[in-house]
Amino acid sequence: MKKKQRSSHDDERNVMRISMSLSAKLLAEFDRAMKKAGYSDRSKAIQTAMHSFVDEYGWKGNNSHEGAGAIVLLYDNHMYNHDSASTESQHDYTDIISAVTHTHLDHENCLETIMVKGEIGRIKELARKISKNRGIKSLKINFVTMV
């Protein structure tokens, strides 16, 4: 007998109804923010907020879990030796790097996005290694856990 594989749709059908207590002020602020973000359904907005919460703390948790995201860096093209420093770092992490984009913003500034997928610990390692380079003005990690 074949065992049926579970899909994400199965999880959506197993919905749990919950109840929350909030101050009227917090609920009003949430509703305003929800509308600004384009949500008309409070449940969907709360689910999105909960996914963000899980992502943030999943990233800080177990380094052996899997995840995906993007490392976005802004750097001074004249200080950061992109040709050797960045390329060398990226070659050491080909197991987690899916793609890289590079944009020249002006004569001095470049924006690079490194899309990653894999073990959280390896992604953190890569981000730390890149952040140590001179000329990095900003480095941000946008991360999602594989829920």
Phi, psi and omega in degrees: 000131180283136176270130180286130177285142177281142175245169178295336178294327177299318179296323180293331179282334178271067184276137176254130177267129180236167178233145181227153172246124181225155173289152179300323181295314180297318179297318179296318178296319179297315180299320177296314179296321180299316180293319177299325180280353176094010179271138174250350183248114182300321180300316180296320179296319178293320177300317179297317179297321180293321176298319178298319178298313179299316179300313183299314183275339172294323179295324183276352186269228187295118182290346181271351177289160180267151177199181179211160179172199180220136172259119183248124179230141174249130181215158176280115184299334182274337181263320183273116181283077187303316185303320181258313185296309183291314182298318179297314178300314183294326179293331179284350185231033180295341178290339181242346181274124179266321182197159179223136173240148182222129181229133174274113181279320176200194184298331185251334189251135175235148177241130180230139176238125179247111180274130187232153176207128179152204183293131183305318180301319179293321179295317178298318178303311180300314180299317178297318181297315180294319185295341181282348183285142176294147176094350178287119180268326182205140175221122179232145178243122174256117191232143173229137175278156181269084183279000000 
